[in-house]
Amino acid sequence: MAIKTTTISNGGGNFTKGWQSATINKAEYGTYEGTRFLDVWFNELGEHLNARVYEKNTKATNEEFAIASLFRFTNAGIVDVLEDPTGKKPIVQYDDEASHLIGKTINIYIYKDGSYHSVLRSFAPVPQENGEKLHYSDKDVEYWKGRAESYFNDWVKPNLSNNADDFIEADTDEIKEMVAETTTVNGKDDDLPF
């Protein structure tokens, strides 16, 4: 018999809720019910937690913006940055090959949905004062984090499976009061066992 070794996985991942910087280690495209998406995995999160970004286009110009923001915020595949004729917004040309994202760092927002963790599909750049083509100051990072948090609060949070976190922070007296308000046995209140 040969002597072998194996590494025991702990499930991988730092699933702390909130913002954290993460480095992309894998990215691949797919389609779901006719809609193109991009899945990305991160060094810090293990192989079981990834972000899926579905392609979305603006109504006015039919320009894709959801997947493009991932490339823009990571400075991945950026070919050129051109001046807008109005001078207001730069025009970014980029190569959307998924492999350009590997090794790039971005700010991700992790939240809990029921008993599972998820990565918000809205991202924020990390500060890049000397980025290859695009530059992001601390102020820019805070702006994009604020936009992502607004999206989370307005569209994601109201649809989460449960709000179990509300009870985690309650103390024993608060729990007794909540249970007493809603629990009766045979039409009369019973003492709680704690």
C-alpha positions as CSV (number, residue, x, y, z in Angstrom):
1,M,0.0,0.0,0.0
2,A,1.1,3.5,-0.7
3,I,1.0,6.3,1.8
4,K,-1.1,9.2,0.6
5,T,-2.1,12.6,2.0
6,T,-5.2,14.6,1.6
7,T,-6.2,18.1,2.5
8,I,-9.4,18.5,4.5
9,S,-11.6,21.4,3.3
10,N,-13.3,23.5,5.9
11,G,-15.9,24.6,3.4
12,G,-13.8,27.6,2.5
13,G,-14.7,31.2,2.6
14,N,-14.9,34.3,4.7
15,F,-18.6,34.8,4.8
16,T,-18.6,37.9,6.9
17,K,-21.6,40.1,6.0
18,G,-20.9,43.4,4.4
19,W,-18.2,44.8,2.2
20,Q,-14.8,43.1,1.5
21,S,-12.2,43.2,-1.2
22,A,-11.9,40.0,-3.1
23,T,-9.7,38.7,-5.9
24,I,-11.3,37.0,-8.9
25,N,-9.9,33.5,-9.5
26,K,-12.4,32.1,-12.1
27,A,-14.9,33.7,-14.5
28,E,-17.1,32.1,-17.1
29,Y,-20.1,33.0,-19.2
30,G,-23.3,31.0,-19.5
31,T,-27.0,31.5,-20.4
32,Y,-30.2,31.0,-18.5
33,E,-33.5,31.0,-20.3
34,G,-32.0,33.0,-23.1
35,T,-30.2,35.6,-21.0
36,R,-26.4,35.7,-20.9
37,F,-24.7,35.8,-17.5
38,L,-21.2,35.9,-16.1
39,D,-20.3,33.8,-13.0
40,V,-17.2,34.9,-11.0
41,W,-15.5,33.2,-8.1
42,F,-13.2,34.7,-5.6
43,N,-10.0,33.5,-3.8
44,E,-11.5,34.6,-0.4
45,L,-14.8,32.8,-0.7
46,G,-14.0,29.2,-1.8
47,E,-15.6,27.4,-4.7
48,H,-19.2,27.3,-3.4
49,L,-20.0,31.0,-3.2
50,N,-19.8,33.0,-6.4
51,A,-21.5,36.0,-8.0
52,R,-23.7,35.8,-11.0
53,V,-24.2,38.9,-13.1
54,Y,-26.9,38.9,-15.7
55,E,-26.6,41.0,-18.8
56,K,-28.7,44.1,-18.7
57,N,-29.1,46.8,-21.4
58,T,-30.1,50.5,-21.1
59,K,-33.4,51.4,-22.6
60,A,-32.1,54.5,-24.3
61,T,-29.1,53.1,-26.1
62,N,-29.4,49.4,-25.7
63,E,-25.9,49.4,-24.2
64,E,-25.0,46.5,-21.8
65,F,-24.0,47.9,-18.4
66,A,-24.2,45.1,-15.7
67,I,-21.4,42.9,-16.9
68,A,-19.5,45.9,-18.3
69,S,-19.3,47.5,-14.8
70,L,-17.4,44.4,-13.5
71,F,-14.8,44.9,-16.3
72,R,-14.8,48.7,-15.7
73,F,-14.4,48.5,-11.9
74,T,-11.5,46.0,-12.1
75,N,-9.7,47.7,-15.0
76,A,-10.0,44.3,-16.8
77,G,-9.7,44.1,-20.6
78,I,-9.8,47.9,-21.0
79,V,-8.6,48.6,-24.5
80,D,-9.0,52.4,-24.6
81,V,-10.8,55.3,-22.8
82,L,-12.1,57.8,-25.3
83,E,-13.5,61.3,-24.7
84,D,-17.3,61.7,-25.0
85,P,-18.2,64.4,-27.6
86,T,-20.0,66.2,-24.8
87,G,-17.0,65.9,-22.5
88,K,-19.2,64.6,-19.7
89,K,-18.5,60.8,-19.6
90,P,-15.6,58.9,-21.0
91,I,-16.4,56.1,-23.5
92,V,-14.7,52.8,-22.4
93,Q,-13.7,50.2,-25.0
94,Y,-13.1,46.8,-23.5
95,D,-12.5,43.2,-24.4
96,D,-15.1,41.1,-22.5
97,E,-13.2,37.9,-22.5
98,A,-13.8,36.4,-19.0
99,S,-10.2,35.5,-18.5
100,H,-9.3,39.2,-18.3
101,L,-11.0,39.3,-14.9
102,I,-8.8,36.6,-13.3
103,G,-6.4,38.1,-10.7
104,K,-8.4,41.4,-10.5
105,T,-9.6,42.8,-7.2
106,I,-13.0,44.3,-6.5
107,N,-15.2,45.2,-3.6
108,I,-18.1,42.8,-3.0
109,Y,-21.0,42.9,-0.7
110,I,-22.0,39.7,1.1
111,Y,-25.5,39.3,2.6
112,K,-27.4,36.4,4.2
113,D,-30.6,35.0,2.6
114,G,-32.2,32.5,4.9
115,S,-29.4,30.1,5.8
116,Y,-27.3,30.9,2.8
117,H,-24.8,33.7,2.0
118,S,-24.9,35.5,-1.4
119,V,-22.8,38.0,-3.2
120,L,-24.6,41.1,-4.4
121,R,-24.4,41.5,-8.1
122,S,-23.6,45.2,-7.7
123,F,-20.0,45.9,-7.1
124,A,-17.7,48.8,-6.2
125,P,-14.1,49.3,-7.4
126,V,-11.1,49.3,-5.1
127,P,-9.1,52.5,-5.0
128,Q,-6.9,52.7,-8.1
129,E,-5.3,56.1,-8.3
130,N,-2.8,54.8,-10.9
131,G,-5.1,52.3,-12.6
132,E,-4.1,51.0,-16.0
133,K,-6.7,53.0,-17.9
134,L,-9.3,54.1,-15.3
135,H,-8.7,55.7,-11.9
136,Y,-10.9,55.3,-8.8
137,S,-10.4,57.5,-5.7
138,D,-11.6,56.7,-2.2
139,K,-14.5,59.1,-2.9
140,D,-15.4,57.1,-6.1
141,V,-15.3,53.8,-4.1
142,E,-17.7,55.2,-1.5
143,Y,-20.0,56.5,-4.2
144,W,-20.3,53.1,-5.9
145,K,-20.7,51.3,-2.5
146,G,-23.5,53.7,-1.7
147,R,-25.2,52.9,-5.1
148,A,-24.9,49.2,-4.4
149,E,-26.3,49.5,-0.9
150,S,-29.3,51.4,-2.2
151,Y,-29.9,48.7,-4.7
152,F,-29.7,46.1,-1.9
153,N,-32.0,48.0,0.4
154,D,-34.6,48.8,-2.3
155,W,-34.7,45.6,-4.3
156,V,-32.9,42.7,-2.6
157,K,-33.6,43.1,1.1
158,P,-37.4,43.2,0.9
159,N,-37.3,39.8,-0.9
160,L,-35.0,37.9,1.4
161,S,-36.2,34.6,2.8
162,N,-36.4,35.7,6.4
163,N,-35.2,38.3,8.7
164,A,-33.7,35.9,11.3
165,D,-31.0,38.5,12.0
166,D,-33.5,40.6,13.8
167,F,-33.9,38.0,16.5
168,I,-30.2,37.3,16.9
169,E,-29.7,40.8,18.4
170,A,-32.8,40.5,20.7
171,D,-32.1,39.9,24.4
172,T,-33.9,37.4,26.5
173,D,-36.5,39.9,27.9
174,E,-37.3,41.0,24.3
175,I,-37.8,37.4,23.2
176,K,-40.0,36.7,26.2
177,E,-42.2,39.7,25.4
178,M,-42.5,38.7,21.7
179,V,-43.5,35.2,22.6
180,A,-45.9,36.3,25.3
181,E,-47.7,38.5,22.9
182,T,-48.3,35.7,20.4
183,T,-48.4,32.5,22.5
184,T,-51.3,31.2,24.5
185,V,-52.2,27.7,25.6
186,N,-55.8,26.7,26.1
187,G,-56.8,30.4,26.0
188,K,-54.5,31.5,28.8
189,D,-50.9,32.7,29.0
190,D,-48.3,30.2,30.1
191,D,-45.0,31.0,31.8
192,L,-42.1,30.7,29.5
193,P,-39.5,28.0,30.5
194,F,-36.6,30.5,30.7
